[in-house]
Every structure is written in C-alpha cells, then in structure tokens.
C-alpha cells in the first residue's frame, strides 16, 4: 500500500492518510477483506508518530470503510459504503482518468477540505470553528420573518431577481453603515453569497495574471485560498499587536507593484489583534500615496465585548480606495450565506457583472427574510444577546488557559472576535498536539492553516463561541494536559541529548 505525504501541506498528516486509503478503496486498488498495514508498521514506513496512523484508522472505521479486530488487524469491509456496484453484483471498474494528477495543488491543499470537512463527533469538544452557537439561533423569530415575507411577496421572491440584491436590504445596509460613519448609496452596495464570494469577485475584477497582492500573515484561510492559491502572486506582511505591520507594508509598497491590500483591522482572524485609529489612518494614507485599493474585511465588527468602538477603514477613507466587505454569518446565520460589498459605483458595476456570470443573484427569499428580521429590531436584539454569551465564553476560556496550560505558553486577551490565538513553546508542534488531543476528544485549528508563508508550527487558534461554558473548561483542561505532557517529553529528550553531548566531550 503506497501512501505519499506532503509535509508542507495545510492538511494534517492523518487526514492525508485517510484520503489516500479511501481513494484506494473506491478505485478498487484495495478490495474487500484486504488487510491494512499494522499501525506501528505504517507509522514506521511513513516516518510519522504511531498516533497519527491510529487516528487515521479510527476515522476510516467511523466512515464504515474498514473494521479493526484486536489481535487480527484492520481490514477493508465486505461492502464498503462508498463503493458502487453494478446490477449484476460486479464491482464498478476504476475510472481511467488520472484525477489526482489532473487536480491542481490549490485544490488538493484546500483549507476547506482540511478544516470545514472535519466535523466533530457528538462527544468531541471543538474549539476549531469560529461560528455562532447554534443553540442561540432565534428560530421562532426568524421563521415568523420568513412567513411574513412569503405572505407579502412570495411569488416575487421565488422568481429570479436583480443580481445586485434585494433593494430594501440594500437600503437597510446603507442606513446601518451610516450609523458607523460609512457614507454610501444603494448603488454602492452589492449583496453577495457571503464574504468568501465577495473576495472571489474582487479578485476576478482587480487581480490579473502576474499581479501581486499584499496580504496579512497570518490571516483568514478563505482569503489565502482566493488570493494565494495556484499561480497567484502575493507578498506576506506580518501581523503584530496593532494588526498589519505598516512599516513592512510601506517598504513593500515602495519596492513592489502591489495591486491590492487585504486586511482584517478589527479582531483579526486568527490573532485577535485590533488596529488602532492612528494605524488605520496611516494605512489609508499609505494606500492613497501608492494608489493601491484596500479590501477591508469587517466581519467581526459587531463582536466587540469591551472597549470603545473604532471607526472602520471605510469610514476614515477620504479617497474612495477602500472596498468594504461584511456578512451576517458571524452575527446571525452562517448557513444563509448573505454578505455585502460597499465600494465606489464603478467597482460595484464591475463586481455586479462578474457576479452575473457566476450565479445571477443571491437568494431573494433569504435576503427578504433577513431584511424583515433586521428592520423589526430582532437582529439588534440577537446581537446584544450573543455578545453577552460570547464574552462569558471568552473569559471562561482565558481563565482555563491560565489554570491548565504551561507557563511557557502565551496569549493575549482579545477585546472581541471569536477566538484566542495561543503561542506554544517553539519546540512543540500544534499538529502533533492535535493528534493527541483528538484522542482525548478535543480538537482545534492548528496555526499553520492561517499562514500565507513561513507557517509557525507552534501556534493554535482556540475558538470559544460554539462550545458551552462547562465544556470549555473541560476541553481546555484536557488540552492543557496534552500540551504539558508533550512539553515534558521534549524537555526530557533535550536533557538526554545534552547529557550525551557532555559525555562525548568528557
């Protein structure tokens, strides 16, 4: 059984093993009853920890593809669930197409494949996803909003609509942005299917072959998949306590022909850093001097738990160079996939034409329901409620980190957002921690998923919004135990190595 691991991929090693074994089963390379190599044997052959293989085999068992018997080994099931059979009972012939060779590197290393598809089991405590807690969704209020708009204009909403969006929702967004200092008209707002589509549309109209963008490092993996995949060119700008390092950015803008700057100035994902007003003004002036547009991802803006609100880049922009994107995904309903872009009319016009080529328009029914829900004050009420809950979750996580993590680990207290960015001792690997913590029923997002270049292997993002308070405490306790154990092993190994060196010198 041949397995090839890409150790520079953002996809964890155990997931790569799972994917390749699954492919071999589905293609017929491995047949029903075939025995997989023993855990220790495969781990030695691949040069990985035995726990990595154990975790991979456990996932294959959970998928129904293989069965493990103590003392005998792991075998491919008689009727693997993902193998199709023809009417006469014969196995479908493997496809002659060499799909793995044809697929691009960008597809194989997709962040979405590596993170979003790894849904936790019922008993798993997950700190992996920065998403709203589903139990807080105001289902009854939203259902009534859907009923109202269906009764009022259902036949219109179920038809094709304008690609730029549902007009009442556009006007509502204009009024809400005005409250935060953003001046825009309805023709400067485009409704999209979430921030991910917003980023893709922006790339389509502004970034051509050979163009180079400046992107924060680390940053949102969805932006990496849009701007840094395949043959795209980019320059990584480090993120510090005040957000994007503007000294580095200034050097980049002076030396390179940058086409676009992407930034998350408020409650940065994943670091939690917030750019202060002085830095925001400086960023705008730098961009104006070099005539480079700035894409401001403001998706976490409403998730502020303490401190004074800061003006967005868009509100401070005197030059019309900021392209502002936001979404209802963090404040309300990620599954509805409704976001928006605010930009100068000429930019919106080009974005609108690009959107027409992709999907015509976002769901009118969904847009109308969100508008109805929002105009009645229900969204504001919901945001107020979840902010109180999430602030409590954050504080419980921070207290648990202080209690259960080793003193060598470090983190900052974010004023908002949905996660805590933790730096482990440099000798530790977050990927290896994840393999061991998964066995303890705890998962998180390893830091390397968020880097455009030079990934830091000792970083982890711990999201606190989806997990109930009692499970946050328990999850951090288990995770802290794993981190301490791994750190202890590393210290013992270093001590043994130092002793051997000393003996050799004597």
DRENNUZA-749345 format. One line per 3 residues: for each residue x, y, z of C-alpha. Coordinates in nm, 4 decimals. Example, Ala and Ser with C-alpha at 12.3 -4.5 7.8 and 13.67 -1.06 7.14 Angstrom:
DRENNUZA-749345
1.2300 -0.4500 0.7800 | 1.3670 -0.1060 0.7140
//
This chain:
DRENNUZA-749345
0.0000 0.0000 0.0000 | 0.1707 0.3183 -0.1221 | 0.0980 0.6447 0.0586
0.2786 0.9714 -0.0088 | 0.2578 1.2506 0.2491 | 0.3040 1.6216 0.1789
0.4538 1.7591 0.4999 | 0.4262 2.1196 0.3804 | 0.0528 2.0887 0.3120
-0.2010 2.2609 0.5337 | -0.3912 1.9297 0.5515 | -0.2999 1.7286 0.8666
-0.0986 1.4124 0.8042 | -0.3659 1.1782 0.9406 | -0.6226 1.3337 0.7041
-0.3890 1.2755 0.4100 | -0.3655 0.9077 0.5092 | -0.7455 0.8819 0.5341
-0.7980 1.0440 0.1947 | -0.5471 0.8220 0.0160 | -0.6733 0.4975 0.1717
-1.0292 0.5994 0.0841 | -0.9212 0.6634 -0.2761 | -0.7585 0.3192 -0.2935
-1.0762 0.1539 -0.1666 | -1.3030 0.3462 -0.4015 | -1.0809 0.2804 -0.7028
-1.0582 -0.0920 -0.6287 | -0.6856 -0.0877 -0.5502 | -0.7840 -0.2218 -0.2077
-1.0553 -0.4869 -0.2159 | -1.2997 -0.6210 0.0410 | -1.1132 -0.8279 0.3001
-0.7718 -0.6781 0.2259 | -0.5642 -0.6201 0.5372 | -0.4166 -0.2755 0.6028
-0.0630 -0.2493 0.7458 | -0.0392 -0.2567 1.1236 | -0.0349 0.0846 1.2937
0.3280 0.0557 1.4009 | 0.4344 -0.0790 1.0601 | 0.2684 0.2006 0.8612
0.3883 0.4683 1.1041 | 0.7473 0.3482 1.0619 | 0.7148 0.3345 0.6827
0.5743 0.6890 0.6643 | 0.8033 0.8343 0.9303 | 0.5148 0.9584 1.1467
0.4024 0.9091 1.5030 | 0.2018 0.5914 1.5621 | -0.0829 0.8054 1.6974
-0.1166 0.9677 1.3548 | -0.1930 0.6310 1.1946 | -0.4208 0.5293 1.4824
-0.6266 0.8466 1.4353 | -0.6466 0.7885 1.0579 | -0.7618 0.4282 1.1005
-1.0218 0.5375 1.3571 | -1.1704 0.7805 1.1049 | -1.1810 0.5091 0.8359
-1.3631 0.2822 1.0819 | -1.6099 0.5635 1.1589 | -1.6752 0.6020 0.7858
-1.7589 0.2327 0.7595 | -1.4770 0.1656 0.5158 | -1.2704 -0.0647 0.7371
-1.3066 -0.2730 1.0513 | -1.0499 -0.3319 1.3227 | -1.0235 -0.6526 1.5230
-0.7984 -0.6774 1.8274 | -0.5220 -0.9273 1.7631 | -0.6006 -0.9621 1.3920
-0.5670 -0.6183 1.2380 | -0.7608 -0.3731 1.0198 | -0.9486 -0.4974 0.7126
-1.1433 -0.3391 0.4275 | -1.5136 -0.4041 0.4781 | -1.7008 -0.6560 0.2636
-1.9329 -0.3851 0.1293 | -1.7549 -0.0504 0.1648 | -2.0200 0.2195 0.1841
-1.8670 0.4376 -0.0876 | -1.8104 0.1579 -0.3442 | -2.0836 0.1448 -0.6081
-2.1851 -0.1953 -0.7525 | -2.3381 -0.2739 -1.0840 | -2.6735 -0.4513 -1.1194
-2.5069 -0.7920 -1.1704 | -2.3144 -0.7528 -0.8464 | -1.9741 -0.6915 -1.0075
-1.7506 -0.4138 -0.8806 | -1.7594 -0.0963 -1.0898 | -1.4409 -0.0629 -1.2918
-1.1999 0.2056 -1.1683 | -1.2090 0.5286 -1.3663 | -0.9354 0.5510 -1.6336
-0.8967 0.9214 -1.5601 | -0.5873 1.0112 -1.3508 | -0.7792 1.2649 -1.1448
-0.5131 1.3152 -0.8757 | -0.2589 1.4068 -1.1419 | -0.5013 1.6475 -1.3104
-0.6158 1.8334 -0.9990 | -0.4274 2.1491 -0.9097 | -0.2173 2.1851 -0.5979
-0.4581 2.4534 -0.4804 | -0.7448 2.2052 -0.4800 | -0.5502 1.9339 -0.3027
-0.4357 2.1685 -0.0256 | -0.7691 2.3437 0.0163 | -0.8280 2.4874 0.3630
-1.1944 2.3976 0.3307 | -1.1057 2.0304 0.2779 | -0.8611 2.0441 0.5644
-1.0828 2.2129 0.8230 | -1.4501 2.2515 0.7382 | -1.4990 1.8905 0.6315
-1.3630 1.7617 0.9621 | -1.6856 1.7893 1.1550 | -1.6560 1.6879 1.5208
-1.8348 1.3849 1.6620 | -2.1067 1.4131 1.9240 | -1.8628 1.3529 2.2097
-1.5942 1.5858 2.0738 | -1.5256 1.9231 2.2340 | -1.4476 2.1516 1.9420
-1.2513 2.4752 1.9519 | -1.1952 2.4541 1.5752 | -1.4693 2.6706 1.4270
-1.5281 3.0438 1.4708 | -1.9020 3.0213 1.4170 | -2.2124 3.1225 1.6134
-2.3536 2.8822 1.8711 | -2.6482 2.7122 1.7010 | -2.8450 2.6901 2.0255
-2.8670 3.0711 2.0269 | -3.0321 3.0970 1.6844 | -3.3701 3.2786 1.7267
-3.5543 3.0194 1.5182 | -3.9102 3.1242 1.6026 | -3.8472 3.4920 1.5304
-3.6753 3.4104 1.2030 | -3.9437 3.1644 1.0972 | -4.2058 3.4344 1.1517
-3.9983 3.6718 0.9392 | -3.9910 3.4162 0.6584 | -4.3674 3.3662 0.6869
-4.4320 3.7400 0.6670 | -4.2290 3.7977 0.3527 | -4.3753 3.4896 0.1844
-4.7288 3.6122 0.2510 | -4.6412 3.9628 0.1399 | -4.4417 3.8981 -0.1789
-4.3746 3.5272 -0.2053 | -4.4344 3.4985 -0.5803 | -4.1848 3.7765 -0.6473
-3.9243 3.6390 -0.4094 | -3.9336 3.2938 -0.5684 | -3.8579 3.4374 -0.9129
-3.5235 3.5498 -1.0496 | -3.4187 3.8893 -0.9165 | -3.1659 4.1622 -0.9752
-2.8079 4.0483 -0.9354 | -2.7097 4.3457 -0.7217 | -2.9518 4.2440 -0.4453
-3.2882 4.2945 -0.2793 | -3.3443 4.6702 -0.2787 | -3.4942 4.7030 0.0729
-3.1992 4.5120 0.2194 | -2.9546 4.7354 0.0320 | -3.1227 5.0454 0.1732
-3.1184 4.8933 0.5219 | -2.7461 4.8233 0.4959 | -2.6828 5.1798 0.3790
-2.8633 5.3115 0.6878 | -2.6771 5.0780 0.9228 | -2.3369 5.1601 0.7766
-2.4197 5.5299 0.8139 | -2.4542 5.4749 1.1898 | -2.0889 5.3674 1.1975
-1.9715 5.6587 0.9828 | -1.9710 5.4914 0.6399 | -2.1341 5.7099 0.3770
-2.2699 5.5103 0.0839 | -2.5642 5.4994 -0.1531 | -2.7612 5.1931 -0.2574
-2.5761 5.1805 -0.5906 | -2.2542 5.1391 -0.3918 | -2.3725 4.8157 -0.2256
-2.3697 4.4671 -0.3777 | -2.5335 4.1727 -0.1985 | -2.3264 3.8534 -0.2223
-2.3363 3.4926 -0.1076 | -2.1098 3.5662 0.1884 | -1.7597 3.7067 0.2325
-1.5961 3.4179 0.0504 | -1.7792 3.5072 -0.2703 | -1.7068 3.8755 -0.2082
-1.3342 3.8032 -0.2021 | -1.3528 3.5899 -0.5148 | -1.5428 3.8598 -0.7062
-1.2891 4.1228 -0.6014 | -1.0050 3.9016 -0.7201 | -1.1786 3.8458 -1.0539
-1.2093 4.2146 -1.1382 | -0.8903 4.3539 -0.9822 | -0.6198 4.0872 -0.9819
-0.4951 3.9784 -1.3219 | -0.2218 3.7358 -1.4287 | 0.1096 3.8414 -1.2791
-0.0472 4.0945 -1.0408 | 0.0793 4.0888 -0.6834 | -0.1228 4.1499 -0.3678
-0.0215 4.2305 -0.0099 | -0.1850 4.0031 0.2451 | -0.1532 3.9737 0.6216
0.0425 3.6819 0.7640 | -0.1259 3.5006 0.9316 | -0.4793 3.5670 0.8098
-0.8195 3.4187 0.7253 | -0.7638 3.0882 0.5357 | -1.0519 3.1648 0.2994
-0.8598 3.4704 0.1802 | -0.5495 3.2549 0.1341 | -0.7464 3.0158 -0.0854
-0.8653 3.3070 -0.3019 | -0.5539 3.5230 -0.3223 | -0.2631 3.2855 -0.2583
-0.3572 2.9653 -0.4379 | -0.2250 2.8255 -0.7633 | -0.0066 3.0680 -0.9573
-0.1266 3.3801 -0.7743 | 0.1472 3.6177 -0.6586 | 0.1456 3.7721 -0.3135
0.3615 3.9395 -0.0502 | 0.3131 3.8383 0.3130 | 0.3007 4.1234 0.5655
0.3386 4.0177 0.9306 | 0.0701 4.0896 1.1895 | 0.1650 4.2310 1.5288
-0.0210 4.3554 1.8360 | -0.1578 4.6520 1.6344 | -0.2531 4.4458 1.3339
-0.0712 4.4600 0.9986 | 0.2895 4.5777 1.0315 | 0.2692 4.9085 0.8456
0.6455 4.9612 0.8386 | 0.6833 4.6404 0.6405 | 0.3844 4.7329 0.4250
0.5396 5.0708 0.3458 | 0.8608 4.9014 0.2317 | 0.6587 4.6584 0.0188
0.4584 4.9356 -0.1454 | 0.7790 5.1296 -0.2185 | 0.9530 4.8331 -0.3806
0.6769 4.6319 -0.5484 | 0.3843 4.6993 -0.7814 | 0.1091 4.5898 -0.5441
-0.2398 4.5630 -0.6927 | -0.4389 4.5105 -0.3743 | -0.4077 4.5117 0.0071
-0.6213 4.2714 0.2138 | -0.6655 4.3312 0.5879 | -0.8873 4.2438 0.8852
-0.8389 4.5500 1.1083 | -1.0910 4.4598 1.3811 | -1.0462 4.1421 1.5904
-0.8136 3.9951 1.3346 | -0.8570 3.6310 1.2400 | -0.6695 3.4425 1.3819
-0.4610 3.6667 1.6128 | -0.7446 3.8744 1.7617 | -0.5391 4.1943 1.7163
-0.7176 4.5231 1.6515 | -0.5632 4.8088 1.4551 | -0.5941 5.1382 1.6449
-0.7287 5.4546 1.4824 | -0.3836 5.6057 1.4251 | -0.2694 5.2916 1.2410
-0.5891 5.2858 1.0359 | -0.5313 5.6426 0.9197 | -0.1713 5.5637 0.8329
-0.2761 5.2591 0.6297 | -0.5187 5.4694 0.4270 | -0.2567 5.7363 0.3608
-0.0035 5.4733 0.2509 | -0.2554 5.3186 0.0146 | -0.3535 5.6588 -0.1246
0.0104 5.7605 -0.1814 | 0.0772 5.4436 -0.3801 | -0.2718 5.4287 -0.5366
-0.3475 5.0796 -0.4109 | -0.7031 4.9766 -0.3128 | -0.7611 4.8242 0.0309
-1.0034 4.5383 0.0925 | -1.1351 4.5749 0.4472 | -1.2827 4.2544 0.5914
-1.5019 4.3803 0.8764 | -1.6903 4.0602 0.9527 | -1.6160 4.0642 1.3283
-1.7001 4.4312 1.3837 | -2.0172 4.3690 1.5869 | -1.8407 4.1136 1.8083
-1.6867 4.3708 2.0464 | -1.7150 4.2799 2.4151 | -1.5241 4.5654 2.5757
-1.3519 4.8923 2.4886 | -1.4645 5.1770 2.2648 | -1.5726 5.1079 1.9073
-1.3236 5.2191 1.6419 | -1.4062 5.3662 1.3019 | -1.3732 5.1284 1.0099
-1.1212 5.1978 0.7361 | -1.4161 5.2691 0.5089 | -1.5438 5.5383 0.7469
-1.1994 5.7039 0.7540 | -1.1462 5.6798 0.3788 | -1.1378 6.0244 0.2098
-1.0114 5.8916 -0.1231 | -1.2627 5.6249 -0.2207 | -0.9998 5.3486 -0.2140
-1.1467 5.1108 0.0471 | -1.3558 4.8137 -0.0657 | -1.5580 4.7122 0.2388
-1.6916 4.3588 0.2912 | -1.9132 4.2220 0.5659 | -2.1628 3.9451 0.6280
-2.4431 3.8203 0.8511 | -2.2503 3.4968 0.9137 | -2.0867 3.5864 1.2453
-2.3664 3.7946 1.3968 | -2.6519 3.5673 1.2941 | -2.6828 3.2874 1.0450
-2.3793 3.1484 0.8593 | -2.5928 2.8957 0.6730 | -2.7910 3.1681 0.4935
-2.4791 3.2876 0.3074 | -2.5632 3.6581 0.2771 | -2.2916 3.9227 0.2741
-2.2271 4.2534 0.1036 | -1.9637 4.4736 -0.0553 | -1.9565 4.8531 -0.0287
-1.7367 5.0248 -0.2866 | -1.7374 5.3108 -0.5414 | -2.0091 5.2729 -0.8094
-1.7634 5.1857 -1.0870 | -1.6262 4.8990 -0.8772 | -1.9745 4.7760 -0.7855
-2.0714 4.7801 -1.1533 | -1.7829 4.5514 -1.2469 | -1.8425 4.3284 -0.9452
-2.2083 4.3002 -1.0418 | -2.1250 4.1864 -1.3934 | -1.8813 3.9293 -1.2560
-2.1485 3.8041 -1.0184 | -2.3990 3.7651 -1.3024 | -2.1548 3.5278 -1.4723
-2.1365 3.3084 -1.1622 | -2.4807 3.2767 -1.0040 | -2.7131 3.5547 -1.1319
-2.8125 3.6627 -0.7797 | -2.8261 3.5668 -0.4138 | -3.1497 3.4134 -0.2846
-3.4208 3.6822 -0.2780 | -3.6201 3.4939 -0.0154 | -3.3206 3.4781 0.2161
-3.2411 3.8463 0.1654 | -3.6021 3.9476 0.2255 | -3.6240 3.7353 0.5414
-3.3048 3.8890 0.6806 | -3.4354 4.2369 0.5979 | -3.7659 4.1659 0.7740
-3.5850 4.0183 1.0740 | -3.3499 4.3176 1.0914 | -3.5967 4.6022 1.0328
-3.8083 4.4813 1.3254 | -3.5078 4.5162 1.5568 | -3.4733 4.1408 1.6044
-3.1181 4.1268 1.4698 | -3.0018 4.4009 1.7071 | -3.1683 4.2153 1.9941
-3.0000 3.8913 1.8905 | -2.6564 4.0544 1.8620 | -2.6896 4.2050 2.2091
-2.7754 3.8634 2.3485 | -2.4954 3.6669 2.1818 | -2.2320 3.9276 2.2677
-2.3091 3.8779 2.6358 | -2.2854 3.4998 2.5992 | -1.9665 3.5058 2.3914
-1.7946 3.7459 2.6306 | -1.8642 3.4947 2.9083 | -1.7271 3.2126 2.6914
-1.4103 3.4125 2.6205 | -1.3488 3.4858 2.9875 | -1.4016 3.1213 3.0857
-1.1522 3.0115 2.8214 | -0.8935 3.2671 2.9317 | -0.9296 3.1645 3.2964
-0.8994 2.7977 3.1997 | -0.5874 2.8679 2.9942 | -0.4274 3.0342 3.2955
-0.5193 2.7350 3.5101 | -0.4316 2.4420 3.2853 | -0.1739 2.5499 3.0256
0.2010 2.5544 3.0953 | 0.3554 2.8881 3.1833 | 0.5685 2.8712 2.8668
0.2536 2.9205 2.6531 | 0.1363 3.2751 2.5754 | -0.1768 3.4511 2.4505
-0.3454 3.7924 2.4546 | -0.6957 3.8825 2.5676 | -0.8929 3.9845 2.2570
-1.1420 4.2677 2.3032 | -1.3769 4.0924 2.0621 | -1.3985 3.8298 1.7925
-1.4470 3.4585 1.8358 | -1.1112 3.3023 1.9223 | -0.7918 3.3143 2.1263
-0.4548 3.2832 1.9480 | -0.2131 3.0743 2.1553 | 0.1633 3.0504 2.1134
0.3095 2.7228 2.2364 | 0.6787 2.6780 2.3174 | 0.8702 2.6707 1.9884
0.9714 2.3088 2.0422 | 0.6100 2.1918 2.0148 | 0.4071 2.1223 1.7017
0.0370 2.2116 1.7059 | -0.0278 1.9334 1.4535 | 0.1146 1.6720 1.6885
-0.0769 1.8255 1.9773 | -0.3965 1.7966 1.7697 | -0.3400 1.4258 1.7001
-0.3048 1.3566 2.0716 | -0.5823 1.5903 2.1855 | -0.8226 1.4347 1.9329
-0.7729 1.1051 2.1185 | -0.8837 1.2942 2.4306 | -1.1922 1.4233 2.2492
-1.0713 1.7808 2.1880 | -0.9981 1.9460 1.8526 | -0.8815 2.2930 1.7467
-0.7326 2.4706 1.4449 | -0.3525 2.4379 1.4117 | -0.1903 2.7708 1.3365
-0.0273 2.6716 1.0080 | -0.3678 2.6850 0.8345 | -0.3579 3.0642 0.8634
-0.0176 3.1426 0.7118 | 0.0498 3.2513 0.3555 | 0.4222 3.1821 0.4039
0.6661 3.0640 0.6727 | 0.3978 2.8941 0.8851 | 0.4546 2.8886 1.2592
0.4057 2.5280 1.3696 | 0.3655 2.6139 1.7381 | 0.0522 2.8305 1.7047
-0.3071 2.7270 1.7682 | -0.6414 2.9053 1.7363 | -0.8979 2.8204 2.0026
-1.2498 2.9337 1.9142 | -1.4840 2.9826 2.2096 | -1.8234 3.0731 2.0649
-1.9683 2.7313 1.9751 | -1.8850 2.5475 2.2974 | -2.0928 2.5646 2.6195
-1.9096 2.7049 2.9251 | -1.8776 2.3722 3.1110 | -1.7248 2.2075 2.8055
-1.4842 2.4989 2.7516 | -1.3422 2.4365 3.0984 | -1.3194 2.0611 3.0440
-1.1788 2.0943 2.6926 | -0.9014 2.3331 2.7956 | -0.8202 2.1068 3.0907
-0.7740 1.8071 2.8590 | -0.5856 2.0099 2.6009 | -0.3602 2.1618 2.8650
-0.2765 1.8139 2.9900 | -0.1742 1.7081 2.6400 | 0.0406 2.0185 2.5929
0.2124 1.9679 2.9289 | 0.2831 1.6023 2.8565 | 0.4311 1.6840 2.5146
0.6406 1.9637 2.6618 | 0.7676 1.7293 2.9347 | 0.8730 1.4723 2.6723
1.0557 1.7383 2.4722 | 1.2390 1.8599 2.7830 | 1.3458 1.5054 2.8691
1.4697 1.4493 2.5149 | 1.6698 1.7714 2.5224 | 1.8163 1.6838 2.8624
1.9185 1.3388 2.7364 | 2.0739 1.4906 2.4261 | 2.2660 1.7434 2.6344
2.3908 1.4681 2.8635 | 2.5106 1.2620 2.5667 | 2.6942 1.5627 2.4278
2.8612 1.6286 2.7643 | 2.9739 1.2664 2.7972 | 3.1171 1.2764 2.4473
3.3152 1.5882 2.5307 | 3.4483 1.4398 2.8561
//
